[in-house]
């Protein structure tokens, strides 16, 4: 293995392609007897060029400018060589040329990285996740424009301070039309997505260091809203005056008894209903968000809703189990449903998933491991965030414990 590298950079003019007695000047970089030519993008009069000294002849303004420029080019080429040598990287004439022309890793920018991330993940992530990344990228661009007074930066300029400054920018940002600034947890989600983009750049060696190495997210713990038994019953049984609200209510209730998210319900067809291990009908599908498999036994209340919409014209047109509606409209109409049913909570479709995890399953004694599988979670820790045991379940469990302890106490008295 070669212990040292030979390096040289000389200049020559392309006399064969000269026009009007003007020729392009090239730099010839040689490393270990392998060479490449690099255009300096500067022309010189053939009468001015001295091939022996590799410089322009004389002391004219033109000659001095050309010679000064060539000195800078030679210095830059040598610096590229030194950079590779300092990092212990492989040194070749082609790598020096790439770094000099800005084609090496150190010349990549944040915009280059975001574009690469977008292309790399477009077929791997769910459409909703892709939209979330696009929102984060827009905030990054706003930060660059307003705080950095630029539209792009080199990746080697990313550091811990940049991350902190971006976080502070988001904390104080007031989106147009919003009633307040971004919440802390929303800011943390944007930083989390930014971190994933930067981590990709680090893994493909576009960055020499990870600017997030000292960064620690600070999420605020929040209670996940859900409906109680009484609230769920009110929504199920209330006679809504408008057919579109009834459809929205039915979709919400179906999610409450299956735990299936909006995007996954919209994609359900009759082909997703199959016989399960117990001989009953189950829903078999994959979560659009994580591609995790979902296998849910169909409870009677959910089955009645499937039957109700079996021949619905809107469902027949889309070929799905239920009429298709946008998530935006769905959540908008749920506010009307809540009003009619006397529900004071901010009703959203995702609350149905929380209700399934908490009120329908966990509070009725379904083990958290089973709930995790039903929800399509890869980790039980994720389920623990969604669902917690409510007070009624705690009371029932303690009553059982009291009975057991009382029974044991009575048995001890009898035996004594």
C-alpha positions in Angstrom: 0.0 0.0 0.0 1.3 3.4 -1.0 2.3 5.4 2.1 2.5 8.8 0.4 0.8 10.4 -2.6 2.5 12.4 -5.3 0.5 15.6 -6.3 1.1 18.2 -8.9 -1.1 20.8 -10.7 0.1 22.5 -13.9 -1.6 24.7 -16.5 -1.9 24.4 -20.2 -3.9 26.0 -23.0 -6.1 24.2 -25.6 -4.5 25.6 -28.7 -6.3 23.1 -31.0 -9.7 24.6 -30.2 -8.6 28.3 -30.1 -10.9 30.9 -31.5 -9.9 34.3 -32.5 -6.4 33.5 -31.2 -8.0 32.9 -27.7 -7.7 29.6 -26.0 -9.1 28.1 -22.8 -6.7 27.5 -19.9 -6.8 24.1 -18.2 -5.4 22.8 -15.0 -3.8 19.3 -15.2 -4.0 17.6 -11.8 -1.8 14.5 -11.3 -1.9 12.1 -8.3 0.2 9.0 -8.3 0.7 9.3 -12.1 -3.1 9.4 -12.7 -4.2 12.7 -14.2 -7.3 14.7 -15.0 -7.9 18.1 -16.7 -10.0 20.8 -15.3 -11.2 23.9 -17.2 -10.4 27.1 -15.4 -13.1 28.8 -17.5 -10.6 31.5 -18.4 -9.2 32.3 -21.8 -5.9 33.8 -22.8 -4.4 35.3 -25.9 -2.0 32.8 -27.5 0.5 35.5 -27.9 0.5 36.1 -24.1 0.9 32.5 -23.0 4.3 31.1 -21.9 4.1 27.3 -22.1 7.4 26.9 -20.2 6.4 29.0 -17.2 2.7 28.1 -17.5 1.8 31.8 -17.0 0.9 34.8 -19.1 3.9 36.8 -20.3 4.5 40.4 -19.5 3.3 42.9 -17.0 0.1 44.1 -18.6 -3.2 44.3 -16.6 -4.5 41.3 -18.5 -1.4 39.2 -17.8 -1.4 40.2 -14.1 -5.1 39.3 -13.7 -4.7 35.9 -15.4 -1.6 35.0 -13.3 -3.3 36.1 -10.1 -6.3 33.9 -11.0 -4.2 30.9 -11.8 -2.4 31.3 -8.5 -5.8 31.1 -6.7 -6.8 28.0 -8.7 -3.5 26.2 -7.8 -4.0 27.1 -4.2 -7.6 25.8 -4.2 -6.5 22.6 -5.9 -3.8 22.0 -3.3 -6.3 22.7 -0.5 -8.6 20.1 -1.9 -5.7 17.7 -1.8 -4.8 18.7 1.8 -8.4 18.2 2.9 -8.6 14.7 1.6 -5.2 13.9 3.2 -6.2 15.4 6.5 -9.4 13.2 6.7 -7.4 10.1 5.8 -9.5 9.6 2.7 -8.5 8.0 -0.5 -6.8 10.6 -2.7 -7.2 10.5 -6.4 -7.1 13.1 -9.2 -10.8 12.6 -9.9 -11.7 13.2 -6.2 -9.7 16.4 -6.2 -11.5 17.5 -9.4 -14.9 16.6 -7.9 -14.2 18.6 -4.7 -12.9 21.6 -6.7 -15.9 21.7 -8.9 -18.3 21.4 -6.0 -19.3 17.8 -6.7 -17.9 16.4 -3.5 -19.8 15.8 -0.2 -18.6 19.0 1.4 -20.4 21.1 -1.4 -23.8 19.6 -0.8 -26.5 22.0 0.5 -29.5 21.7 2.7 -31.8 22.0 -0.4 -29.9 19.2 -2.0 -30.5 17.0 1.1 -34.2 17.8 1.3 -34.6 17.0 -2.4 -32.7 13.7 -1.9 -34.8 12.8 1.1 -38.0 13.5 -0.8 -37.0 11.3 -3.7 -35.7 8.6 -1.4 -38.8 8.3 0.7 -41.6 9.0 -1.8 -42.4 5.3 -2.3 -41.7 4.3 1.3 -43.8 6.7 3.4 -47.6 7.1 3.6 -49.0 10.1 1.8 -49.9 11.8 5.1 -46.3 11.4 6.4 -45.0 12.8 3.1 -47.3 15.9 3.5 -46.0 16.4 7.1 -42.4 16.4 5.8 -43.4 18.9 3.2 -44.8 21.2 5.9 -41.5 20.9 7.9 -39.5 21.7 4.8 -41.6 24.8 4.2 -40.8 25.9 7.8 -37.1 25.3 7.2 -37.2 27.5 4.1 -39.0 30.2 6.0 -36.3 30.0 8.7 -33.5 30.3 6.1 -35.2 33.3 4.5 -36.2 35.2 7.6 -33.4 34.4 10.1 -30.5 33.4 7.9 -31.2 35.9 5.0 -30.6 33.2 2.5 -32.4 30.4 0.6 -29.8 27.7 1.1 -26.7 26.7 3.2 -23.9 24.2 2.8 -24.4 21.1 4.9 -21.1 21.7 6.7 -22.7 24.9 8.2 -25.3 22.8 10.0 -24.4 22.7 13.7 -26.0 22.6 17.1 -26.7 26.3 17.1 -28.6 26.1 13.8 -30.8 23.4 15.4 -31.4 25.6 18.5 -32.1 28.7 16.4 -34.6 26.8 14.2 -36.4 25.5 17.3 -36.6 29.0 18.7 -37.9 30.3 15.4 -40.7 27.7 15.4 -41.6 28.4 19.0 -42.3 32.0 18.2 -43.9 31.4 14.7 -47.5 32.3 14.3 -49.0 30.6 11.3 -51.4 32.7 9.2 -55.0 32.0 10.3 -54.0 30.2 13.5 -55.3 31.4 16.8 -51.9 31.1 18.4 -48.2 30.2 17.9 -47.1 26.6 17.3 -47.4 24.4 20.4 -44.3 22.9 22.0 -45.2 19.4 20.8 -45.8 20.6 17.3 -42.4 22.2 17.3 -40.8 19.0 18.5 -42.5 17.0 15.7 -41.0 19.4 13.1 -37.6 19.1 14.7 -38.0 15.4 14.8 -38.7 15.3 11.1 -35.8 17.7 10.4 -33.6 15.4 12.4 -34.6 12.4 10.2 -33.6 14.4 7.1 -30.2 15.4 8.6 -29.6 11.8 9.8 -30.1 10.5 6.3 -27.4 13.1 5.1 -25.1 11.9 7.8 -25.6 8.2 6.9 -24.8 8.8 3.2 -21.8 10.8 4.3 -22.9 14.2 3.1 -22.2 15.5 6.6 -19.1 14.9 8.6 -20.8 15.3 11.9 -24.3 15.0 13.4 -25.5 18.4 14.6 -28.2 16.7 16.7 -25.8 14.7 18.8 -26.4 17.0 21.8 -30.0 17.8 21.0 -32.7 16.5 23.4 -36.4 16.9 22.6 -38.7 18.1 25.3 -42.3 16.9 24.8 -45.1 18.0 27.1 -47.2 15.2 28.4 -50.8 15.5 27.3 -53.9 13.5 28.1 -55.3 11.7 25.0 -59.0 12.6 24.8 -61.5 9.8 24.5 -65.2 9.3 24.9 -66.7 7.7 28.0 -69.3 4.9 27.8 -72.1 7.4 28.2 -70.8 9.8 25.6 -70.2 6.9 23.1 -73.8 5.7 23.7 -75.2 9.2 23.2 -73.5 9.4 19.8 -74.6 5.9 18.8 -78.3 6.4 19.7 -79.0 10.0 18.8 -81.3 10.5 15.8 -79.4 13.0 13.7 -81.5 15.3 11.5 -79.1 15.3 8.5 -78.1 12.2 6.5 -74.5 13.4 5.9 -74.1 13.8 9.7 -75.4 10.3 10.2 -72.8 8.9 7.7 -70.1 10.8 9.6 -71.3 9.5 12.9 -71.4 5.9 11.6 -67.8 6.1 10.4 -66.8 7.5 13.8 -68.6 4.7 15.7 -67.2 2.1 13.4 -63.7 3.3 14.3 -64.6 3.3 18.0 -65.4 -0.5 17.7 -62.5 -1.5 15.4 -59.7 1.0 16.3 -59.0 1.5 12.6 -57.8 5.0 11.5 -59.5 7.3 9.0 -57.2 6.5 6.0 -57.4 2.8 6.6 -61.2 2.8 6.8 -61.5 4.7 3.6 -59.5 2.0 1.8 -61.5 -0.9 3.2 -63.3 -3.1 0.6 -65.3 -6.4 0.9 -62.0 -8.2 0.1 -60.6 -7.1 3.5 -63.3 -9.1 5.3 -62.3 -12.7 5.8 -62.9 -15.6 8.1 -60.6 -15.5 11.1 -59.1 -18.2 13.2 -62.3 -18.6 15.2 -64.5 -18.9 12.1 -66.0 -15.5 12.5 -65.5 -12.5 10.2 -62.4 -10.4 10.7 -60.9 -7.3 9.0 -57.5 -8.0 7.5 -55.6 -5.0 6.2 -52.3 -3.1 6.5 -51.9 0.3 8.2 -51.2 2.9 5.5 -49.0 4.8 7.9 -46.6 2.1 9.0 -47.5 -0.9 6.6 -48.1 -2.9 9.8 -50.7 -5.7 9.4 -54.0 -5.2 11.1 -56.3 -8.2 12.1 -59.4 -7.1 13.9 -62.4 -9.4 14.8 -65.5 -7.6 13.8 -67.7 -6.8 16.8 -71.5 -6.9 16.3 -71.9 -3.1 16.3 -69.2 -2.7 13.7 -70.8 -5.5 11.6 -74.2 -3.8 11.6 -72.6 -0.7 10.2 -70.9 -2.7 7.4 -74.3 -4.3 6.6 -76.0 -0.9 6.7 -73.8 0.6 3.9 -73.5 -2.6 1.8 -75.6 -1.3 -1.0 -75.1 2.4 -0.4 -74.8 4.2 -3.8 -71.7 6.3 -2.7 -69.9 3.2 -1.5 -70.7 1.3 -4.6 -69.2 4.0 -6.8 -66.0 4.0 -4.8 -66.0 0.2 -4.4 -65.3 0.6 -0.6 -67.2 -0.6 2.5 -68.2 3.0 3.3 -68.9 6.2 1.4 -65.6 8.1 0.9 -65.2 11.5 2.5 -62.2 13.7 3.0 -60.6 13.9 6.5 -61.1 17.6 6.6 -64.8 17.4 5.9 -65.1 14.5 8.3 -63.6 16.4 11.2 -65.6 19.5 10.3 -68.9 17.6 10.4 -68.0 15.8 13.6 -68.2 19.2 15.3 -71.9 19.3 14.3 -72.4 15.8 15.5 -70.9 16.7 18.9 -73.2 19.7 19.1 -76.4 17.7 18.4 -75.3 14.9 20.9 -74.4 17.3 23.6 -70.7 16.3 23.6 -68.6 19.1 25.0 -65.3 17.7 24.0 -63.5 18.7 20.8 -64.6 15.7 18.7 -62.1 14.6 16.1 -62.0 11.3 14.2 -58.7 10.3 15.8 -60.6 10.4 19.1 -62.4 7.2 18.0 -59.1 5.3 18.0 -58.4 6.6 21.6 -61.9 5.5 22.6 -61.4 2.0 21.2 -58.1 1.7 23.0 -59.4 3.0 26.3 -63.2 2.7 26.7 -64.0 -0.3 24.5 -61.0 -2.5 25.1 -58.6 -1.8 28.0 -61.4 -0.7 30.4 -63.2 -4.0 29.6 -60.2 -6.1 30.6 -58.6 -6.7 27.2 -54.8 -7.0 27.8 -52.7 -4.2 26.5 -50.7 -6.7 24.4 -53.9 -7.6 22.5 -54.9 -3.9 22.2 -51.4 -3.2 20.7 -51.9 -5.9 18.0 -55.4 -4.6 17.2 -54.2 -1.1 16.8 -51.3 -2.3 14.5 -48.6 -0.9 16.8 -45.1 -2.3 16.5 -44.3 -1.4 20.2 -46.5 -1.7 23.3 -45.0 1.6 24.4 -46.9 3.3 21.6 -50.2 1.7 22.9 -49.4 3.0 26.4 -49.5 6.5 25.0 -52.8 6.0 23.4 -54.6 4.1 26.1 -54.8 4.2 29.9 -57.1 2.5 32.4 -59.9 4.8 33.4 -61.3 5.2 36.9 -64.2 2.8 36.5 -61.8 0.0 35.6 -59.6 0.8 38.6 -62.7 0.8 40.8 -63.8 -2.6 39.5 -60.3 -4.1 39.8 -60.1 -2.9 43.4 -63.5 -4.3 44.2 -62.4 -7.7 43.0 -59.2 -7.4 45.1 -61.3 -6.4 48.2 -63.6 -9.4 47.7 -60.6 -11.7 47.4 -59.0 -10.3 50.5 -62.3 -10.4 52.4 -62.8 -14.0 51.4 -59.3 -14.9 52.5 -59.9 -13.2 55.8 -63.1 -15.0 56.4 -61.5 -18.4 55.5 -58.8 -17.7 58.1 -61.4 -16.9 60.7 -63.3 -20.2 60.0 -60.1 -22.3 60.1 -59.0 -20.7 63.4 
